[in-house]
Amino acid sequence: MKELLTYLLSGILGKDDFEIEEETSENGFIRLKILTDASNMGLIIGKNGRTINSIRNLLKTKATLKKIGFSLEVAER
């Protein structure tokens, strides 16, 4: 999941100016948190949240295939 998110964000931002924190619980639930500068927040979220929703949909598809749950947050460093 983290690898897919890294690939998507690198393509969107054009650079690796972000960090991804990944926490996995005992039951297999994965929590991903994107940490980036305020200048990149608009690119990641997109107009009306379309970009972040598309990213979530792609990750949701992968999580469904693996039969695990996940959550995704975006935060400023």
A tleap script that builds the chain and sets N, CA, C and O, in Angstrom:
source leaprc.protein.ff14SB
mol = sequence {
  NMET LYS GLU LEU LEU THR TYR LEU LEU SER
  GLY ILE LEU GLY LYS ASP ASP PHE GLU ILE
  GLU GLU GLU THR SER GLU ASN GLY PHE ILE
  ARG LEU LYS ILE LEU THR ASP ALA SER ASN
  MET GLY LEU ILE ILE GLY LYS ASN GLY ARG
  THR ILE ASN SER ILE ARG ASN LEU LEU LYS
  THR LYS ALA THR LEU LYS LYS ILE GLY PHE
  SER LEU GLU VAL ALA GLU CARG
}
set mol.1.N position { 0.833 -1.189 0.000 }
set mol.1.CA position { 0.000 0.000 0.000 }
set mol.1.C position { 0.882 1.260 0.000 }
set mol.1.O position { 0.625 2.215 -0.732 }
set mol.2.N position { 1.919 1.235 0.834 }
set mol.2.CA position { 2.797 2.398 0.928 }
set mol.2.C position { 3.524 2.634 -0.393 }
set mol.2.O position { 3.737 3.781 -0.787 }
set mol.3.N position { 3.905 1.555 -1.079 }
set mol.3.CA position { 4.614 1.685 -2.342 }
set mol.3.C position { 3.723 2.320 -3.408 }
set mol.3.O position { 4.175 3.174 -4.171 }
set mol.4.N position { 2.458 1.903 -3.458 }
set mol.4.CA position { 1.514 2.470 -4.414 }
set mol.4.C position { 1.285 3.942 -4.122 }
set mol.4.O position { 1.262 4.756 -5.045 }
set mol.5.N position { 1.117 4.297 -2.870 }
set mol.5.CA position { 0.906 5.695 -2.488 }
set mol.5.C position { 2.125 6.540 -2.824 }
set mol.5.O position { 1.979 7.668 -3.296 }
set mol.6.N position { 3.316 6.022 -2.593 }
set mol.6.CA position { 4.548 6.741 -2.936 }
set mol.6.C position { 4.624 6.983 -4.434 }
set mol.6.O position { 4.981 8.077 -4.872 }
set mol.7.N position { 4.292 5.973 -5.218 }
set mol.7.CA position { 4.307 6.098 -6.678 }
set mol.7.C position { 3.323 7.165 -7.140 }
set mol.7.O position { 3.666 7.996 -7.981 }
set mol.8.N position { 2.107 7.154 -6.604 }
set mol.8.CA position { 1.086 8.120 -7.000 }
set mol.8.C position { 1.484 9.547 -6.632 }
set mol.8.O position { 1.339 10.461 -7.445 }
set mol.9.N position { 1.984 9.743 -5.411 }
set mol.9.CA position { 2.360 11.080 -4.965 }
set mol.9.C position { 3.574 11.618 -5.714 }
set mol.9.O position { 3.654 12.814 -5.991 }
set mol.10.N position { 4.516 10.742 -6.040 }
set mol.10.CA position { 5.674 11.180 -6.821 }
set mol.10.C position { 5.240 11.673 -8.194 }
set mol.10.O position { 5.789 12.650 -8.703 }
set mol.11.N position { 4.268 11.015 -8.792 }
set mol.11.CA position { 3.744 11.442 -10.084 }
set mol.11.C position { 2.970 12.744 -9.999 }
set mol.11.O position { 3.054 13.576 -10.902 }
set mol.12.N position { 2.222 12.928 -8.929 }
set mol.12.CA position { 1.424 14.147 -8.768 }
set mol.12.C position { 2.312 15.351 -8.464 }
set mol.12.O position { 2.152 16.412 -9.068 }
set mol.13.N position { 3.239 15.188 -7.536 }
set mol.13.CA position { 4.074 16.299 -7.100 }
set mol.13.C position { 5.300 16.518 -7.989 }
set mol.13.O position { 5.833 17.627 -8.041 }
set mol.14.N position { 5.744 15.491 -8.677 }
set mol.14.CA position { 6.928 15.611 -9.522 }
set mol.14.C position { 8.221 15.581 -8.742 }
set mol.14.O position { 9.296 15.748 -9.316 }
set mol.15.N position { 8.133 15.371 -7.451 }
set mol.15.CA position { 9.313 15.310 -6.584 }
set mol.15.C position { 8.956 14.517 -5.336 }
set mol.15.O position { 7.786 14.238 -5.077 }
set mol.16.N position { 9.961 14.164 -4.581 }
set mol.16.CA position { 9.727 13.405 -3.345 }
set mol.16.C position { 9.791 14.334 -2.140 }
set mol.16.O position { 10.646 14.178 -1.269 }
set mol.17.N position { 8.885 15.294 -2.099 }
set mol.17.CA position { 8.848 16.274 -1.019 }
set mol.17.C position { 7.720 15.940 -0.041 }
set mol.17.O position { 6.905 16.796 0.303 }
set mol.18.N position { 7.688 14.669 0.404 }
set mol.18.CA position { 6.659 14.210 1.323 }
set mol.18.C position { 7.188 13.010 2.094 }
set mol.18.O position { 8.172 12.382 1.703 }
set mol.19.N position { 6.519 12.709 3.188 }
set mol.19.CA position { 6.815 11.518 3.983 }
set mol.19.C position { 5.509 10.753 4.172 }
set mol.19.O position { 4.431 11.345 4.217 }
set mol.20.N position { 5.621 9.449 4.281 }
set mol.20.CA position { 4.446 8.626 4.525 }
set mol.20.C position { 4.697 7.801 5.776 }
set mol.20.O position { 5.659 7.037 5.853 }
set mol.21.N position { 3.816 7.967 6.752 }
set mol.21.CA position { 3.873 7.150 7.965 }
set mol.21.C position { 2.861 6.020 7.806 }
set mol.21.O position { 1.727 6.243 7.383 }
set mol.22.N position { 3.280 4.819 8.146 }
set mol.22.CA position { 2.402 3.658 8.028 }
set mol.22.C position { 2.340 2.933 9.366 }
set mol.22.O position { 3.369 2.581 9.942 }
set mol.23.N position { 1.136 2.717 9.849 }
set mol.23.CA position { 0.927 1.969 11.082 }
set mol.23.C position { 0.023 0.786 10.768 }
set mol.23.O position { -1.006 0.939 10.109 }
set mol.24.N position { 0.405 -0.377 11.236 }
set mol.24.CA position { -0.395 -1.575 11.025 }
set mol.24.C position { -0.834 -2.116 12.381 }
set mol.24.O position { -0.015 -2.314 13.278 }
set mol.25.N position { -2.124 -2.350 12.517 }
set mol.25.CA position { -2.636 -2.896 13.776 }
set mol.25.C position { -2.609 -4.421 13.722 }
set mol.25.O position { -2.292 -5.016 12.692 }
set mol.26.N position { -2.942 -5.031 14.835 }
set mol.26.CA position { -2.907 -6.493 14.945 }
set mol.26.C position { -3.902 -7.179 14.011 }
set mol.26.O position { -3.637 -8.274 13.513 }
set mol.27.N position { -5.030 -6.544 13.777 }
set mol.27.CA position { -6.043 -7.162 12.916 }
set mol.27.C position { -5.826 -6.867 11.434 }
set mol.27.O position { -6.674 -7.215 10.613 }
set mol.28.N position { -4.713 -6.237 11.076 }
set mol.28.CA position { -4.375 -5.991 9.685 }
set mol.28.C position { -4.843 -4.658 9.134 }
set mol.28.O position { -4.684 -4.400 7.941 }
set mol.29.N position { -5.419 -3.802 9.975 }
set mol.29.CA position { -5.858 -2.482 9.537 }
set mol.29.C position { -4.627 -1.597 9.338 }
set mol.29.O position { -3.762 -1.531 10.212 }
set mol.30.N position { -4.548 -0.922 8.200 }
set mol.30.CA position { -3.397 -0.079 7.882 }
set mol.30.C position { -3.826 1.378 7.917 }
set mol.30.O position { -4.832 1.760 7.321 }
set mol.31.N position { -3.040 2.187 8.630 }
set mol.31.CA position { -3.292 3.624 8.692 }
set mol.31.C position { -2.134 4.335 8.021 }
set mol.31.O position { -0.992 4.213 8.464 }
set mol.32.N position { -2.414 5.079 6.952 }
set mol.32.CA position { -1.403 5.811 6.219 }
set mol.32.C position { -1.586 7.305 6.473 }
set mol.32.O position { -2.711 7.806 6.498 }
set mol.33.N position { -0.474 8.007 6.659 }
set mol.33.CA position { -0.520 9.439 6.895 }
set mol.33.C position { 0.518 10.110 6.005 }
set mol.33.O position { 1.703 9.781 6.066 }
set mol.34.N position { 0.069 11.050 5.180 }
set mol.34.CA position { 0.953 11.804 4.296 }
set mol.34.C position { 1.349 13.081 5.008 }
set mol.34.O position { 0.488 13.862 5.415 }
set mol.35.N position { 2.644 13.297 5.160 }
set mol.35.CA position { 3.158 14.525 5.753 }
set mol.35.C position { 3.865 15.313 4.654 }
set mol.35.O position { 4.793 14.807 4.023 }
set mol.36.N position { 3.429 16.542 4.427 }
set mol.36.CA position { 4.009 17.356 3.369 }
set mol.36.C position { 3.926 18.830 3.733 }
set mol.36.O position { 3.285 19.203 4.716 }
set mol.37.N position { 4.574 19.660 2.938 }
set mol.37.CA position { 4.543 21.102 3.158 }
set mol.37.C position { 3.179 21.664 2.758 }
set mol.37.O position { 2.421 21.035 2.019 }
set mol.38.N position { 2.886 22.859 3.261 }
set mol.38.CA position { 1.602 23.492 2.963 }
set mol.38.C position { 1.455 23.785 1.475 }
set mol.38.O position { 0.341 23.792 0.952 }
set mol.39.N position { 2.565 24.027 0.794 }
set mol.39.CA position { 2.496 24.341 -0.634 }
set mol.39.C position { 2.058 23.138 -1.470 }
set mol.39.O position { 1.534 23.314 -2.570 }
set mol.40.N position { 2.261 21.937 -0.973 }
set mol.40.CA position { 1.873 20.725 -1.701 }
set mol.40.C position { 0.469 20.232 -1.352 }
set mol.40.O position { -0.076 19.371 -2.043 }
set mol.41.N position { -0.108 20.765 -0.304 }
set mol.41.CA position { -1.415 20.293 0.151 }
set mol.41.C position { -2.480 20.473 -0.938 }
set mol.41.O position { -3.304 19.583 -1.147 }
set mol.42.N position { -2.467 21.598 -1.619 }
set mol.42.CA position { -3.447 21.857 -2.670 }
set mol.42.C position { -3.328 20.880 -3.825 }
set mol.42.O position { -4.337 20.465 -4.396 }
set mol.43.N position { -2.105 20.513 -4.173 }
set mol.43.CA position { -1.901 19.546 -5.257 }
set mol.43.C position { -2.407 18.162 -4.869 }
set mol.43.O position { -3.006 17.461 -5.684 }
set mol.44.N position { -2.163 17.776 -3.626 }
set mol.44.CA position { -2.581 16.446 -3.170 }
set mol.44.C position { -4.099 16.378 -3.013 }
set mol.44.O position { -4.715 15.388 -3.407 }
set mol.45.N position { -4.701 17.401 -2.453 }
set mol.45.CA position { -6.147 17.392 -2.235 }
set mol.45.C position { -6.898 17.623 -3.543 }
set mol.45.O position { -7.894 16.950 -3.808 }
set mol.46.N position { -6.441 18.552 -4.352 }
set mol.46.CA position { -7.074 18.812 -5.638 }
set mol.46.C position { -8.323 19.661 -5.508 }
set mol.46.O position { -8.786 19.959 -4.408 }
set mol.47.N position { -8.849 20.039 -6.644 }
set mol.47.CA position { -10.040 20.888 -6.670 }
set mol.47.C position { -11.243 20.086 -6.182 }
set mol.47.O position { -11.554 19.022 -6.718 }
set mol.48.N position { -11.907 20.607 -5.168 }
set mol.48.CA position { -13.061 19.951 -4.528 }
set mol.48.C position { -12.723 18.564 -3.993 }
set mol.48.O position { -13.620 17.736 -3.838 }
set mol.49.N position { -11.446 18.291 -3.707 }
set mol.49.CA position { -11.041 17.014 -3.135 }
set mol.49.C position { -11.006 15.865 -4.121 }
set mol.49.O position { -10.979 14.705 -3.712 }
set mol.50.N position { -11.007 16.159 -5.397 }
set mol.50.CA position { -11.062 15.099 -6.410 }
set mol.50.C position { -9.805 14.243 -6.433 }
set mol.50.O position { -9.891 13.024 -6.585 }
set mol.51.N position { -8.644 14.862 -6.284 }
set mol.51.CA position { -7.389 14.104 -6.353 }
set mol.51.C position { -7.263 13.147 -5.173 }
set mol.51.O position { -6.948 11.972 -5.362 }
set mol.52.N position { -7.503 13.632 -3.965 }
set mol.52.CA position { -7.372 12.775 -2.783 }
set mol.52.C position { -8.429 11.675 -2.809 }
set mol.52.O position { -8.163 10.561 -2.358 }
set mol.53.N position { -9.614 11.962 -3.323 }
set mol.53.CA position { -10.647 10.924 -3.431 }
set mol.53.C position { -10.245 9.856 -4.442 }
set mol.53.O position { -10.512 8.672 -4.233 }
set mol.54.N position { -9.610 10.262 -5.526 }
set mol.54.CA position { -9.135 9.285 -6.511 }
set mol.54.C position { -8.039 8.408 -5.921 }
set mol.54.O position { -8.007 7.200 -6.154 }
set mol.55.N position { -7.140 9.024 -5.154 }
set mol.55.CA position { -6.081 8.254 -4.494 }
set mol.55.C position { -6.699 7.257 -3.521 }
set mol.55.O position { -6.295 6.095 -3.479 }
set mol.56.N position { -7.672 7.706 -2.743 }
set mol.56.CA position { -8.352 6.808 -1.793 }
set mol.56.C position { -9.052 5.652 -2.518 }
set mol.56.O position { -9.021 4.515 -2.046 }
set mol.57.N position { -9.676 5.938 -3.656 }
set mol.57.CA position { -10.353 4.877 -4.405 }
set mol.57.C position { -9.373 3.832 -4.914 }
set mol.57.O position { -9.670 2.638 -4.872 }
set mol.58.N position { -8.212 4.257 -5.393 }
set mol.58.CA position { -7.196 3.307 -5.849 }
set mol.58.C position { -6.690 2.452 -4.683 }
set mol.58.O position { -6.533 1.238 -4.817 }
set mol.59.N position { -6.436 3.096 -3.542 }
set mol.59.CA position { -5.972 2.351 -2.371 }
set mol.59.C position { -7.063 1.425 -1.834 }
set mol.59.O position { -6.775 0.328 -1.354 }
set mol.60.N position { -8.315 1.873 -1.919 }
set mol.60.CA position { -9.433 1.045 -1.461 }
set mol.60.C position { -9.553 -0.222 -2.309 }
set mol.60.O position { -9.852 -1.300 -1.795 }
set mol.61.N position { -9.316 -0.076 -3.612 }
set mol.61.CA position { -9.359 -1.242 -4.498 }
set mol.61.C position { -8.284 -2.252 -4.122 }
set mol.61.O position { -8.546 -3.453 -4.054 }
set mol.62.N position { -7.069 -1.757 -3.878 }
set mol.62.CA position { -5.985 -2.656 -3.487 }
set mol.62.C position { -6.274 -3.300 -2.129 }
set mol.62.O position { -6.013 -4.488 -1.938 }
set mol.63.N position { -6.813 -2.520 -1.185 }
set mol.63.CA position { -7.137 -3.052 0.142 }
set mol.63.C position { -8.237 -4.104 0.055 }
set mol.63.O position { -8.203 -5.103 0.774 }
set mol.64.N position { -9.197 -3.886 -0.808 }
set mol.64.CA position { -10.279 -4.858 -0.980 }
set mol.64.C position { -9.745 -6.176 -1.530 }
set mol.64.O position { -10.165 -7.250 -1.097 }
set mol.65.N position { -8.824 -6.096 -2.477 }
set mol.65.CA position { -8.236 -7.312 -3.035 }
set mol.65.C position { -7.440 -8.085 -1.988 }
set mol.65.O position { -7.403 -9.315 -2.013 }
set mol.66.N position { -6.796 -7.353 -1.057 }
set mol.66.CA position { -6.026 -7.998 0.009 }
set mol.66.C position { -6.889 -8.314 1.234 }
set mol.66.O position { -6.425 -8.948 2.182 }
set mol.67.N position { -8.145 -7.868 1.204 }
set mol.67.CA position { -9.092 -8.077 2.307 }
set mol.67.C position { -8.604 -7.475 3.623 }
set mol.67.O position { -8.607 -8.128 4.667 }
set mol.68.N position { -8.184 -6.208 3.541 }
set mol.68.CA position { -7.748 -5.462 4.717 }
set mol.68.C position { -8.435 -4.098 4.716 }
set mol.68.O position { -8.972 -3.668 3.695 }
set mol.69.N position { -8.417 -3.433 5.841 }
set mol.69.CA position { -8.958 -2.097 5.957 }
set mol.69.C position { -7.836 -1.079 5.984 }
set mol.69.O position { -6.700 -1.410 6.323 }
set mol.70.N position { -8.148 0.165 5.628 }
set mol.70.CA position { -7.130 1.203 5.666 }
set mol.70.C position { -7.783 2.562 5.882 }
set mol.70.O position { -8.985 2.736 5.680 }
set mol.71.N position { -6.972 3.505 6.291 }
set mol.71.CA position { -7.395 4.905 6.352 }
set mol.71.C position { -6.252 5.761 5.837 }
set mol.71.O position { -5.085 5.380 5.932 }
set mol.72.N position { -6.593 6.911 5.295 }
set mol.72.CA position { -5.594 7.811 4.713 }
set mol.72.C position { -5.834 9.222 5.224 }
set mol.72.O position { -6.950 9.737 5.161 }
set mol.73.N position { -4.774 9.839 5.730 }
set mol.73.CA position { -4.841 11.213 6.226 }
set mol.73.C position { -3.769 12.032 5.523 }
set mol.73.O position { -2.741 11.506 5.098 }
set mol.74.N position { -4.030 13.333 5.408 }
set mol.74.CA position { -3.036 14.267 4.884 }
set mol.74.C position { -2.804 15.305 5.966 }
set mol.74.O position { -3.753 15.888 6.490 }
set mol.75.N position { -1.533 15.536 6.303 }
set mol.75.CA position { -1.206 16.494 7.346 }
set mol.75.C position { -0.004 17.334 6.934 }
set mol.75.O position { 0.828 16.912 6.130 }
set mol.76.N position { 0.064 18.504 7.492 }
set mol.76.CA position { 1.171 19.417 7.234 }
set mol.76.C position { 2.303 19.134 8.213 }
set mol.76.O position { 2.063 18.890 9.395 }
set mol.77.N position { 3.534 19.168 7.718 }
set mol.77.CA position { 4.660 18.941 8.640 }
set mol.77.C position { 5.084 20.216 9.298 }
set mol.77.O position { 6.015 20.215 10.103 }
savepdb mol mol.pdb
quit
